[in-house]
């Protein structure tokens, strides 16, 4: 169940870290194929594997936070989630529902950003300096 949540709900296996120094691995490995994975740069390989491990660990922490919020703030999560469920499986909302409860107010706030007078003034200033971030002599 945790692996399913990690993989499908949170996208914890969507990391795109790969080292050029690693030989490619098959998507459908055979049992006992005897193929030895070769690396040309051990340090880069260690860094790549460390980055993948950190990414997955962060996703696991997010799942833990979502589960805790689902238990502690059940009523608020159900009120803010606004997602249609065919069946309610338990008294505590799922990680998916809790994630929606967090994301919905953020989306609403971001969609209203264009109407904010301060944001409008900043965007007008940006339009008046179109090449502000472009430098010809930059390396």
CORNOR-V932291 format. One record per run of one state. SS is the DSSP state (2 for helix, 1 for strand, 0 for the rest). FROM is the first residue (numbers start at 1). TO is the last residue. If there is no record, write none. Layout:
ss = [SS	SS]
from = [FROM	FROM]
to = [TO	TO]
This chain:
ss = [0	2	0	1	0	1	0	2	0	2	0	2	0	2	0	2	0]
from = [1	2	10	22	23	39	40	42	73	74	82	95	112	113	116	117	129]
to = [1	9	21	22	38	39	41	72	73	81	94	111	112	115	116	128	139]
